[in-house]
Amino acid sequence: MATIHIGKYQASIYQEGKGYTGALSLGFDAQGKRQRPKRKGRTKAEVKEKLIALVEELEAGVTTEEGYTVEDCINDWLARGLKARSQGTVASYRSMAIHHIIPQVGQIKLKKLTADDLDDWLDERAEVLATRSLRLIHQILQRAIRHAQKRDKVKRNVADLVDIPEGQAGRPSKALNFDQAEAVIRGARSSPLMAYVIICLLCGIRTEEARALRWTEVDLKEQTVAVYRSERVKGDTKTKKSRRVLKVARWGVQILNELHKARAVERLASGERGADTALVFRREDGRPYDRWYVRREFKKITTAAGIGEDWCPRELRHSFVSLLSAHRVASEEIARLVGHSSTHVTETVYRQEIRPALTDGAVVMDKIFKSRAG
């Protein structure tokens, strides 16, 4: 058995089985148990290199066990590193990690993860994911390793060393034309999402704004909806400009009135109090809508409408813009109605739907769906 010194530490290397084992002497812990972390290798030189790396980690304060994997790192970050994020955001990150990170690189030991490993992983994912999704999974891993760094589990963030390749072309957002919008309305008649779909279409509010809408923010007398919150961190809207009060088309007011009366009957039957603080859109059992429920039910509606299931709830907002623009509403007015900070955002995001014009959203929607309001 050979005894060597690495910095201030004493170590020993000895033959074991078909290779060699090295043990670093760290003295005793608070319970009097001897501390001798070990490293194994095929040659003495390989074991010595591993012991030197161990000493460097100890001096840098790194305390991770050898078996700590990328999957462990991600799970720690999801559990402890996202305390200011909404449950929906955490669930979205977890889903991306489960499908696109853990199966490919999750079992690699975090200390042994290399830039080559990540290059291979990203190149493989680029064959199935859009560039935006590639950026997201890279950010998830990057932030998870950064979280591990702050807890002295790894020395460097290897995710900082790789570039993101070009992914697949993402599916561009679409907008319903008038005939498709009518078909969706017919398809929604038997859906629990009917009122939700109609208000999103008539007002152009974001789907996370609609899910957070409460009856205290609906003024049926003034025929307005106040968009003050959303399902984001701390309930804030996306931007300050997103906080707005919208006039609702007559047909939308009619739908909200009917929904409000139905909720009143439910409250009376159940003895529920303080109902005006309740969510406008919720499931029959009182649970709030979540993004997955809305997406699933909306696919049923578009399928029933005969336009296929390749549609997202957010495209009701795109449709709002498209229908207003087709009826010659100005970009400035549309930007104000949808809560964009400038017409540049509106024209960039919805450039296929925008045409120049001028007037008020609710007035135009009344004209578009004039046969709907009673």
C-alpha positions as CSV (number, residue, x, y, z in Angstrom):
1,M,0.0,0.0,0.0
2,A,1.5,3.3,-1.1
3,T,1.0,6.4,1.1
4,I,1.0,9.8,-0.7
5,H,0.2,13.5,0.3
6,I,-2.1,15.6,-1.7
7,G,-2.0,19.2,-0.4
8,K,-2.6,19.0,3.4
9,Y,-4.2,15.6,3.1
10,Q,-2.7,12.1,3.5
11,A,-4.0,9.4,1.1
12,S,-3.3,5.7,0.4
13,I,-3.5,3.7,-2.8
14,Y,-3.7,-0.1,-2.7
15,Q,-4.5,-2.9,-5.1
16,E,-8.1,-4.3,-4.9
17,G,-9.5,-6.8,-7.3
18,K,-8.4,-6.1,-10.8
19,G,-7.7,-2.5,-10.2
20,Y,-6.7,0.0,-7.4
21,T,-8.5,1.9,-4.7
22,G,-7.5,5.2,-3.2
23,A,-8.6,6.4,0.3
24,L,-8.3,10.0,1.5
25,S,-7.8,10.5,5.2
26,L,-10.1,13.3,6.6
27,G,-9.9,12.6,10.2
28,F,-13.1,12.0,12.3
29,D,-16.5,13.5,12.2
30,A,-18.5,15.0,15.2
31,Q,-19.7,11.5,16.1
32,G,-16.1,10.1,16.1
33,K,-16.5,8.2,12.9
34,R,-13.5,8.0,10.7
35,Q,-13.9,9.8,7.3
36,R,-12.1,8.0,4.4
37,P,-13.8,8.7,1.0
38,K,-12.6,6.3,-1.7
39,R,-12.0,6.4,-5.4
40,K,-11.4,3.4,-7.7
41,G,-9.6,3.0,-11.0
42,R,-7.8,0.6,-13.2
43,T,-4.3,2.1,-12.5
44,K,-2.6,3.9,-9.7
45,A,-2.3,7.0,-11.9
46,E,-6.0,7.1,-12.6
47,V,-6.8,6.7,-8.9
48,K,-4.3,9.5,-8.0
49,E,-6.0,11.8,-10.5
50,K,-9.4,11.1,-8.9
51,L,-8.1,11.8,-5.4
52,I,-6.6,15.1,-6.6
53,A,-10.0,16.0,-8.0
54,L,-11.6,15.0,-4.7
55,V,-9.3,17.3,-2.8
56,E,-10.0,20.2,-5.2
57,E,-13.7,19.7,-4.6
58,L,-13.2,19.6,-0.8
59,E,-11.2,22.8,-0.8
60,A,-13.9,24.4,-3.0
61,G,-16.5,23.3,-0.5
62,V,-18.2,20.8,-2.9
63,T,-19.9,18.1,-0.8
64,T,-21.9,16.1,-3.3
65,E,-22.0,12.3,-3.0
66,E,-20.5,10.3,-6.0
67,G,-24.0,8.9,-6.8
68,Y,-25.7,12.3,-7.2
69,T,-27.2,12.3,-10.7
70,V,-28.6,14.9,-13.1
71,E,-32.0,13.6,-12.3
72,D,-31.4,14.2,-8.5
73,C,-30.2,17.7,-9.4
74,I,-33.3,18.5,-11.4
75,N,-35.7,17.1,-8.8
76,D,-34.0,19.2,-6.1
77,W,-34.4,22.3,-8.1
78,L,-38.0,21.6,-8.9
79,A,-38.7,21.0,-5.2
80,R,-36.7,23.9,-3.7
81,G,-35.6,26.3,-6.4
82,L,-39.0,27.5,-7.7
83,K,-40.7,28.8,-4.6
84,A,-41.8,32.1,-6.3
85,R,-43.3,30.3,-9.3
86,S,-46.9,29.3,-9.8
87,Q,-47.9,25.6,-9.6
88,G,-48.6,25.7,-13.3
89,T,-45.1,26.8,-14.2
90,V,-43.5,24.2,-11.9
91,A,-45.7,21.5,-13.5
92,S,-44.8,22.7,-17.0
93,Y,-41.0,22.6,-16.1
94,R,-41.4,19.1,-14.6
95,S,-43.2,17.8,-17.7
96,M,-40.4,19.1,-19.9
97,A,-37.8,17.5,-17.7
98,I,-39.6,14.2,-17.5
99,H,-39.9,14.0,-21.3
100,H,-36.8,15.7,-22.6
101,I,-34.0,15.7,-20.0
102,I,-34.2,12.9,-17.5
103,P,-34.6,10.0,-20.0
104,Q,-31.6,11.2,-22.0
105,V,-29.1,12.4,-19.4
106,G,-30.8,11.9,-16.1
107,Q,-28.7,8.9,-15.0
108,I,-25.3,10.6,-15.6
109,K,-23.5,11.5,-12.4
110,L,-23.6,15.3,-12.1
111,K,-19.9,15.5,-11.4
112,K,-19.2,13.5,-14.6
113,L,-21.5,15.4,-16.9
114,T,-19.6,16.9,-19.8
115,A,-20.2,19.4,-22.5
116,D,-20.0,16.6,-25.0
117,D,-22.8,14.8,-23.2
118,L,-25.0,17.9,-23.5
119,D,-24.1,18.6,-27.1
120,D,-25.1,15.1,-28.0
121,W,-28.3,15.5,-26.0
122,L,-29.3,18.8,-27.6
123,D,-28.5,17.6,-31.1
124,E,-30.8,14.5,-30.5
125,R,-33.6,16.7,-29.1
126,A,-33.3,19.1,-32.0
127,E,-34.7,16.4,-34.3
128,V,-38.0,16.5,-32.4
129,L,-38.3,19.9,-30.7
130,A,-38.7,23.4,-31.9
131,T,-35.9,25.9,-31.2
132,R,-38.0,27.6,-28.5
133,S,-38.5,24.3,-26.7
134,L,-34.7,23.5,-27.0
135,R,-34.0,26.8,-25.3
136,L,-36.4,25.9,-22.5
137,I,-35.0,22.5,-21.7
138,H,-31.5,24.0,-21.8
139,Q,-32.5,26.7,-19.4
140,I,-34.1,24.2,-17.1
141,L,-30.9,22.2,-16.8
142,Q,-28.8,25.3,-16.6
143,R,-30.8,26.7,-13.7
144,A,-31.0,23.3,-12.0
145,I,-27.1,23.0,-12.0
146,R,-26.8,26.6,-10.8
147,H,-29.1,25.7,-7.9
148,A,-26.7,22.8,-7.2
149,Q,-23.7,25.1,-7.4
150,K,-25.2,27.4,-4.7
151,R,-25.5,24.3,-2.5
152,D,-21.9,23.2,-3.0
153,K,-22.9,20.1,-4.9
154,V,-20.8,20.8,-8.1
155,K,-18.0,23.1,-9.0
156,R,-19.0,24.4,-12.4
157,N,-22.1,24.7,-14.5
158,V,-21.3,22.6,-17.6
159,A,-24.6,23.7,-19.2
160,D,-23.0,27.2,-19.6
161,L,-20.5,25.7,-22.0
162,V,-22.8,24.5,-24.8
163,D,-24.6,26.3,-27.6
164,I,-28.2,25.5,-28.6
165,P,-28.7,24.1,-32.1
166,E,-31.5,25.1,-34.4
167,G,-34.6,23.0,-33.8
168,Q,-37.6,22.1,-35.8
169,A,-39.9,24.9,-37.1
170,G,-42.6,25.5,-34.5
171,R,-46.3,25.5,-35.4
172,P,-47.3,29.1,-36.1
173,S,-50.4,30.4,-34.3
174,K,-53.6,30.5,-36.3
175,A,-56.8,32.5,-36.2
176,L,-60.4,31.6,-36.8
177,N,-62.1,33.2,-39.6
178,F,-65.8,34.2,-39.2
179,D,-67.2,30.8,-40.5
180,Q,-64.8,28.9,-38.3
181,A,-65.7,31.1,-35.3
182,E,-69.4,30.4,-35.8
183,A,-68.6,26.6,-36.1
184,V,-66.6,26.8,-32.8
185,I,-69.5,28.6,-31.1
186,R,-71.9,25.8,-32.3
187,G,-69.4,23.2,-31.1
188,A,-69.2,24.8,-27.7
189,R,-73.0,24.7,-27.0
190,S,-72.8,21.4,-25.1
191,S,-69.4,22.1,-23.5
192,P,-68.7,23.2,-20.0
193,L,-66.3,25.7,-21.7
194,M,-69.0,27.5,-23.6
195,A,-69.1,30.8,-21.7
196,Y,-65.3,30.8,-21.4
197,V,-64.8,30.4,-25.1
198,I,-67.3,33.1,-26.0
199,I,-65.8,35.7,-23.6
200,C,-62.3,34.9,-24.7
201,L,-63.4,35.3,-28.4
202,L,-65.4,38.5,-27.8
203,C,-62.9,40.3,-25.5
204,G,-59.5,39.0,-26.6
205,I,-58.3,38.3,-23.1
206,R,-55.4,35.9,-22.5
207,T,-56.4,32.4,-21.4
208,E,-54.6,32.8,-18.1
209,E,-56.5,36.1,-17.5
210,A,-59.8,34.4,-18.2
211,R,-59.0,31.6,-15.7
212,A,-58.2,34.1,-13.0
213,L,-61.3,36.3,-13.6
214,R,-63.6,36.8,-10.6
215,W,-67.2,38.1,-10.3
216,T,-66.0,41.1,-8.4
217,E,-64.2,42.2,-11.6
218,V,-67.4,41.8,-13.8
219,D,-69.8,44.7,-13.9
220,L,-73.0,43.5,-15.6
221,K,-74.7,46.9,-15.3
222,E,-71.8,48.8,-16.9
223,Q,-71.2,45.8,-19.2
224,T,-67.5,45.7,-18.5
225,V,-64.8,43.2,-17.5
226,A,-61.8,44.4,-15.5
227,V,-58.6,42.5,-16.3
228,Y,-56.5,43.0,-13.2
229,R,-55.0,39.6,-12.5
230,S,-53.8,36.4,-14.2
231,E,-52.5,32.9,-13.4
232,R,-49.0,34.2,-13.1
233,V,-46.5,34.7,-10.3
234,K,-48.3,36.6,-7.5
235,G,-51.4,36.8,-9.7
236,D,-49.9,39.7,-11.8
237,T,-50.9,40.4,-15.4
238,K,-48.2,39.9,-18.0
239,T,-47.4,43.7,-18.2
240,K,-48.8,46.9,-16.7
241,K,-50.6,47.6,-19.9
242,S,-52.4,44.3,-19.5
243,R,-54.3,45.8,-16.6
244,R,-57.4,47.2,-18.4
245,V,-61.2,47.5,-18.3
246,L,-63.0,46.1,-21.4
247,K,-66.4,46.8,-22.6
248,V,-68.1,43.5,-23.4
249,A,-70.3,43.0,-26.5
250,R,-74.0,42.6,-25.8
251,W,-74.0,38.9,-26.6
252,G,-71.1,38.4,-24.1
253,V,-73.0,40.3,-21.4
254,Q,-76.0,38.1,-22.1
255,I,-73.8,35.0,-21.6
256,L,-72.3,36.4,-18.4
257,N,-75.8,37.2,-17.0
258,E,-77.0,33.7,-17.6
259,L,-73.9,32.2,-16.0
260,H,-74.2,34.6,-13.0
261,K,-77.9,33.5,-12.5
262,A,-76.8,29.8,-12.7
263,R,-74.1,30.4,-10.1
264,A,-76.7,32.1,-7.9
265,V,-78.9,29.0,-8.1
266,E,-76.0,26.8,-7.2
267,R,-75.1,29.0,-4.2
268,L,-78.6,29.0,-2.9
269,A,-78.8,25.2,-3.1
270,S,-75.4,24.7,-1.4
271,G,-75.7,27.6,1.1
272,E,-72.4,29.0,-0.2
273,R,-71.6,32.6,0.9
274,G,-69.4,35.4,-0.5
275,A,-70.0,34.1,-4.0
276,D,-69.1,37.3,-5.7
277,T,-65.4,36.6,-4.9
278,A,-65.6,33.3,-6.7
279,L,-64.1,32.6,-10.1
280,V,-66.3,33.3,-13.0
281,F,-65.1,30.2,-14.9
282,R,-64.8,27.0,-12.8
283,R,-65.7,23.3,-13.0
284,E,-69.1,22.0,-11.9
285,D,-67.5,20.7,-8.6
286,G,-66.1,24.2,-7.9
287,R,-62.5,23.5,-8.9
288,P,-60.8,26.2,-11.0
289,Y,-59.9,25.6,-14.6
290,D,-56.3,24.8,-15.3
291,R,-54.5,25.0,-18.6
292,W,-54.6,21.3,-19.3
293,Y,-58.4,21.1,-18.6
294,V,-59.0,24.0,-20.9
295,R,-56.8,22.7,-23.6
296,R,-58.4,19.2,-23.5
297,E,-61.9,20.6,-23.6
298,F,-61.1,23.1,-26.3
299,K,-59.8,20.3,-28.6
300,K,-63.2,18.5,-28.1
301,I,-64.9,21.8,-29.2
302,T,-62.8,22.3,-32.3
303,T,-63.2,18.7,-33.3
304,A,-67.0,19.0,-32.9
305,A,-66.8,22.2,-35.0
306,G,-65.3,20.2,-37.8
307,I,-62.0,22.2,-38.0
308,G,-59.8,19.5,-36.4
309,E,-58.1,19.4,-33.0
310,D,-54.9,21.2,-33.9
311,W,-56.0,24.4,-32.2
312,C,-55.0,26.0,-28.9
313,P,-57.2,28.1,-26.5
314,R,-54.8,31.1,-26.9
315,E,-55.9,31.2,-30.6
316,L,-59.2,32.6,-29.5
317,R,-57.2,35.8,-28.7
318,H,-55.6,35.7,-32.2
319,S,-59.1,35.3,-33.6
320,F,-60.3,38.4,-31.7
321,V,-57.5,40.4,-33.4
322,S,-58.1,38.9,-36.8
323,L,-61.9,39.6,-36.7
324,L,-61.4,43.2,-35.5
325,S,-58.7,43.8,-38.1
326,A,-60.9,42.3,-40.9
327,H,-63.5,44.9,-39.9
328,R,-60.9,47.7,-40.2
329,V,-60.0,48.4,-36.6
330,A,-56.7,50.3,-36.2
331,S,-53.6,48.6,-34.9
332,E,-53.4,51.2,-32.0
333,E,-56.9,50.3,-30.9
334,I,-56.3,46.6,-31.1
335,A,-53.1,47.0,-29.1
336,R,-55.0,48.8,-26.4
337,L,-57.8,46.2,-26.3
338,V,-55.5,43.2,-26.0
339,G,-53.2,44.9,-23.5
340,H,-50.0,45.2,-25.6
341,S,-47.5,47.8,-24.6
342,S,-47.1,49.0,-28.2
343,T,-48.4,48.5,-31.7
344,H,-45.0,46.9,-32.5
345,V,-45.9,43.9,-30.2
346,T,-49.3,43.6,-31.8
347,E,-48.0,43.8,-35.3
348,T,-45.2,41.4,-34.7
349,V,-47.1,38.7,-32.9
350,Y,-50.2,39.0,-35.0
351,R,-48.7,40.3,-38.2
352,Q,-50.8,37.9,-40.4
353,E,-54.0,39.1,-38.9
354,I,-53.4,42.9,-38.8
355,R,-54.8,45.3,-41.4
356,P,-55.1,49.1,-40.9
357,A,-58.5,50.7,-39.6
358,L,-60.4,52.4,-36.6
359,T,-63.3,51.8,-34.0
360,D,-64.2,50.2,-30.6
361,G,-63.9,46.4,-29.9
362,A,-67.3,45.8,-28.3
363,V,-69.1,47.8,-31.0
364,V,-67.4,45.8,-33.7
365,M,-68.1,42.5,-32.0
366,D,-71.7,43.5,-31.8
367,K,-71.7,44.0,-35.5
368,I,-69.9,40.8,-36.2
369,F,-72.2,38.6,-34.1
370,K,-75.3,40.8,-34.4
371,S,-77.6,37.9,-34.7
372,R,-76.4,36.4,-31.4
373,A,-77.5,39.0,-28.9
374,G,-81.1,38.9,-27.7
